[in-house]
Each structure stands twice: as structure tokens, then as C-alpha cells.
Amino acid sequence: MSEHDIIIVGGGIVGLSFALALRGSGARVAMVEAKPPTPAPAEAFDNRVYAVSPSNVAFLRGLGVWDGLDATRLTPIRAMEVFGDDDSQIGFDADQAGLAELAVIVESSRLTGVLWQALRNEREIAVYCPAQCAALAIENGQVRLTLADGAVLAGQLIVGADGADSWVREQTGIAVREKDYRQLGVVANFACALPHRQRAFQWFRADGVLAWLPLPGERISMVWSTDADHARALMELGGAQFAQAVQEAGNETLGELRLISPVAGFPLRLMRVASSVQYGVALIGDAAHAIHPLAGQGVNLGLGDALQLARTLAARKPPEGFGDLALLRRYERARKEATLDMVWTTDGLARLFASQASVVRALRNFGLDLTNRQNWIKKRLIRHAIG
Ligand SMILES: Cc1cc2nc3c(=O)[nH]c(=O)nc-3n(C[C@H](O)[C@H](O)[C@H](O)COP(=O)(O)OP(=O)(O)OC[C@H]3O[C@@H](n4cnc5c(N)ncnc54)[C@H](O)[C@@H]3O)c2cc1C
């Protein structure tokens, strides 16, 4: 049996960031990840990208990983243009809000790569990868995690960072509330004929939400959240026809588009937990909440959890243990507002723009135009979104 204080299950962006944030806390940390390490990122652009908020860029920089990213692969978003389904429009500008950028686009595989690299340089963090979890027992203040190869890891706290279908959450019986949006998020990258000038675009359309995020050079990354049937029909189109459909859906804003990546679809759902902690257990990232990608905030929310849980654990006053419920509740309370805010905002917007009722349609478009004319509201919205 190997002894640790904190056992993290899940080495995605959130779990890895959390592990690194624990450095210097004095905790003996173990990381368990099911998938083997990913090969070095390819030259081609990853079709999974994230818009990381300025506060999380600062967090990742503080962990010593952000500056390890290849700067030529990062794209700051300087402005964002959002369109309703009735010619209404709202624009957000970093300059107007007194910011250098609204967010920075980073490829998922590259961010995961630098996080793993940093973790592997940490001798004090025990890494079990690839490793399958087999059983979990929590008794008398002790967590015992048994792996499929028979190894047993003991600790005071197990942290589920194992994504929306969290095994840790399931084992601990933490209840979830879920809603299937019956949509897929279709993702793909395109070369564009016109320069995007580091602007992001979003269209709330009758058939879903289309987002274009700027990539380096004349390229964009797309997420089209749309009904499952429509998504499948889009994905079955050939490259040129698919690019044509995306180009038209975005009103030819960047001229001709050419597909430059594989096309993938992710099922979308809303999920939140009744509680993100139990004695000896804490959930972070998508294990604790899954939201609609229309605000591009899933990873940002999870990174906020990672930072807060690491801070809360570091502020522990012995003899308080890492798994004490009173300590873990402090983490839960600190994250409650941000999580609920994001859950309701994304779900509210998804439902508002999914409605075909004419009065709802008129109101939402009026709302966008009205907000667009109120600079102070826009500044508040930006401040709120960047965290
Ligand atoms: C189409 C789409 C677009 C999105 N766009 C954005 C965006 O622009 N910006 C943004 O912030 N968010 C975005 N998101 C959300 C974002 O992808 C998630 O919020 C984020 O990936 C969650 O990170 P995580 O580390 O919590 O979980 P995951 O990325 O799911 O990582 C979980 C890790 O745990 C491992 N694991 C799972 N089970 C086990 C187990 N039993 N044992 C050991 N390891 C296990 C997995 O292998 C994985 O490595 C988008 C989501 C979708 C669907």
C-alpha cells in the first residue's frame, strides 16, 4: 500500500492544474489517470481549443506552465461580436473594458502537454498512468483506492477530476441533476479568406449556436451547438459542402472557408451535483458541473475550482485533516456562486435562443440591441465573464 495525503483521479486540464497548485502545501500527492500520455502535439491545429480567461491565464502562469506554451500557437481575443437571429447585435471590445484581451485561445493538447511536462518534473507527485480505478473505500477518515493492477493507494482525501462521467462521483453516491440538451457541439477548424483581426464571432441561430474563435494566421476554430440530427447531417457532408454550410451560417463574415481539420461532435448536457464535497471527497471541473459550451467557460470554471480547492487546503489548520468536511465545505461555499451563475446563465441563454415563440424572439433580440447601447452593462458583463 502506498501512503499519500491527496489522491487525484483524472489528469485532464483541471486535475493537472490542481496537482501543480498543491506544490508547496506539504501534502503528499498522487495522480491517477486512465489514458496513456498523449503523443507530442501535431503541427496541425487541434480541433479542441479553449478560450482561457485572463484570470486563468494568470493562474496557469503562476503554475509555471503558461510561458512554456509556444506563443505562436496562442491567439488573444481582442473583440467579440454576437448576433441574434433577427439582425440584433452586441459587441464586446477589450480596449473599451481596459483589458489587453478578453481571453486567449489555446489548443487543448498543447495545454495538456505542458501541464503533464510540469507534473513529470515534480518528484514529489506520484503518477499512476495509465491506471484503472477498481474500488474505493472511505472509512474512519481514511481513503483507500484500489487500482485494477491490485495496487492500493491510501490517503485522507480523494479528488474527482475525472470529467462529466466521473467514476469518483459515482462511487461516492453524490447525486446529480442532469438535462440532456439533445444537441451535439460540432467542432472543426477552417482556413478563412479574410483576416479575423483577432475577433471571435457568435450567432444565435434558429438551428443552434454557432461560434468562431480566432486561431493564428487566417484560421478559425468552430463550435456549432445544434440538434443531434442536424449535427449528424452536417458531419456527413463532405469537406467542401460542410465548409460552405458553415460559411453561409456565419453570413460569409470571413469570406470563403476551407476545412483544415477532422470534424468531431460532442454530446451536450447540463449537469450539476447536489454537493461537490463529502467527508474525504471533493469534486472539481466537469466532475462537479457540465455546462453548455455557448459561453466557452467549462474549463475556466474548472480551473477556478482547482485554484480554490488548492487554496482552501493550503489554509488548513492542523490538526484539521485534508479530508475534514468543515474544510471541504469552505471550498464548496467559495465556488457556489460562480458555479450557479454559470450554470444558470448558459442554460438560460440556451433556452432563450432555442425558443421559436415570436414574442420570445422579439424580446431576446431587443435585449441584445439594448445591451449593446449600454456601455456600462457591457463592461460589467465582460468583468463578470473574465472572472
Ligand atoms: C464542444 C465543446 C466545446 C467546448 N469549448 C470550451 C471552450 O471554448 N472553453 C472552455 O472553457 N470550455 C469548453 N468546453 C468545456 C471543456 O471541454 C470542459 O469543461 C473541460 O474539458 C473539463 O476539463 P476536466 O479536466 O474537468 O475534465 P476532462 O477534460 O473530461 O478530463 C478528465 C480526465 O479524467 C480522466 N479520467 C476519466 N475517468 C477516469 C477514471 N475512472 N480514472 C482515471 N482517470 C479518469 C480522463 O481520461 C481525462 O483525462 C467545451 C466543451 C465542449 C463539449
PDBQT file of the ligand as one rigid body, heavy atoms in Angstrom, charges set to zero:
ROOT
HETATM    1  C1  LIG A 401     -17.896  21.154 -27.976  1.00  0.00    +0.000 C 
HETATM    2  C2  LIG A 401     -17.322  21.704 -26.716  1.00  0.00    +0.000 A 
HETATM    3  C3  LIG A 401     -16.611  22.895 -26.751  1.00  0.00    +0.000 A 
HETATM    4  C4  LIG A 401     -16.072  23.423 -25.569  1.00  0.00    +0.000 A 
HETATM    5  N1  LIG A 401     -15.419  24.611 -25.648  1.00  0.00    +0.000 NA
HETATM    6  C5  LIG A 401     -14.923  25.154 -24.498  1.00  0.00    +0.000 A 
HETATM    7  C6  LIG A 401     -14.237  26.441 -24.510  1.00  0.00    +0.000 A 
HETATM    8  O1  LIG A 401     -14.079  27.102 -25.531  1.00  0.00    +0.000 OA
HETATM    9  N2  LIG A 401     -13.773  26.912 -23.334  1.00  0.00    +0.000 N 
HETATM   10  C7  LIG A 401     -13.925  26.239 -22.153  1.00  0.00    +0.000 A 
HETATM   11  O2  LIG A 401     -13.505  26.730 -21.098  1.00  0.00    +0.000 OA
HETATM   12  N3  LIG A 401     -14.546  25.029 -22.116  1.00  0.00    +0.000 NA
HETATM   13  C8  LIG A 401     -15.048  24.473 -23.240  1.00  0.00    +0.000 A 
HETATM   14  N4  LIG A 401     -15.678  23.261 -23.190  1.00  0.00    +0.000 N 
HETATM   15  C9  LIG A 401     -15.763  22.543 -21.919  1.00  0.00    +0.000 C 
HETATM   16  C10 LIG A 401     -14.475  21.789 -21.603  1.00  0.00    +0.000 C 
HETATM   17  O3  LIG A 401     -14.182  20.887 -22.642  1.00  0.00    +0.000 OA
HETATM   18  C11 LIG A 401     -14.592  21.020 -20.276  1.00  0.00    +0.000 C 
HETATM   19  O4  LIG A 401     -15.164  21.863 -19.301  1.00  0.00    +0.000 OA
HETATM   20  C12 LIG A 401     -13.197  20.582 -19.803  1.00  0.00    +0.000 C 
HETATM   21  O5  LIG A 401     -12.608  19.693 -20.720  1.00  0.00    +0.000 OA
HETATM   22  C13 LIG A 401     -13.285  19.871 -18.445  1.00  0.00    +0.000 C 
HETATM   23  O6  LIG A 401     -11.985  19.552 -18.002  1.00  0.00    +0.000 OA
HETATM   24  P1  LIG A 401     -11.800  18.458 -16.875  1.00  0.00    +0.000 P 
HETATM   25  O7  LIG A 401     -10.299  18.361 -16.666  1.00  0.00    +0.000 OA
HETATM   26  O8  LIG A 401     -12.665  18.757 -15.695  1.00  0.00    +0.000 OA
HETATM   27  O9  LIG A 401     -12.374  17.103 -17.489  1.00  0.00    +0.000 OA
HETATM   28  P2  LIG A 401     -11.883  16.253 -18.734  1.00  0.00    +0.000 P 
HETATM   29  O10 LIG A 401     -11.267  17.099 -19.772  1.00  0.00    +0.000 OA
HETATM   30  O11 LIG A 401     -13.041  15.398 -19.121  1.00  0.00    +0.000 OA
HETATM   31  O12 LIG A 401     -10.711  15.349 -18.116  1.00  0.00    +0.000 OA
HETATM   32  C14 LIG A 401     -10.998  14.236 -17.284  1.00  0.00    +0.000 C 
HETATM   33  C15 LIG A 401      -9.748  13.347 -17.215  1.00  0.00    +0.000 C 
HETATM   34  O13 LIG A 401     -10.026  12.271 -16.320  1.00  0.00    +0.000 OA
HETATM   35  C16 LIG A 401      -9.633  11.038 -16.913  1.00  0.00    +0.000 C 
HETATM   36  N5  LIG A 401     -10.497  10.008 -16.334  1.00  0.00    +0.000 N 
HETATM   37  C17 LIG A 401     -11.819   9.823 -16.542  1.00  0.00    +0.000 A 
HETATM   38  N6  LIG A 401     -12.260   8.781 -15.806  1.00  0.00    +0.000 NA
HETATM   39  C18 LIG A 401     -11.181   8.290 -15.141  1.00  0.00    +0.000 A 
HETATM   40  C19 LIG A 401     -11.005   7.238 -14.207  1.00  0.00    +0.000 A 
HETATM   41  N7  LIG A 401     -12.016   6.440 -13.807  1.00  0.00    +0.000 N 
HETATM   42  N8  LIG A 401      -9.766   7.004 -13.704  1.00  0.00    +0.000 NA
HETATM   43  C20 LIG A 401      -8.724   7.828 -14.060  1.00  0.00    +0.000 A 
HETATM   44  N9  LIG A 401      -8.841   8.852 -14.939  1.00  0.00    +0.000 NA
HETATM   45  C21 LIG A 401     -10.063   9.088 -15.454  1.00  0.00    +0.000 A 
HETATM   46  C22 LIG A 401      -9.836  11.246 -18.401  1.00  0.00    +0.000 C 
HETATM   47  O14 LIG A 401      -9.034  10.352 -19.153  1.00  0.00    +0.000 OA
HETATM   48  C23 LIG A 401      -9.405  12.705 -18.557  1.00  0.00    +0.000 C 
HETATM   49  O15 LIG A 401      -8.018  12.813 -18.776  1.00  0.00    +0.000 OA
HETATM   50  C24 LIG A 401     -16.236  22.737 -24.337  1.00  0.00    +0.000 A 
HETATM   51  C25 LIG A 401     -16.932  21.528 -24.303  1.00  0.00    +0.000 A 
HETATM   52  C26 LIG A 401     -17.500  21.021 -25.487  1.00  0.00    +0.000 A 
HETATM   53  C27 LIG A 401     -18.269  19.731 -25.429  1.00  0.00    +0.000 C 
ENDROOT
TORSDOF 0
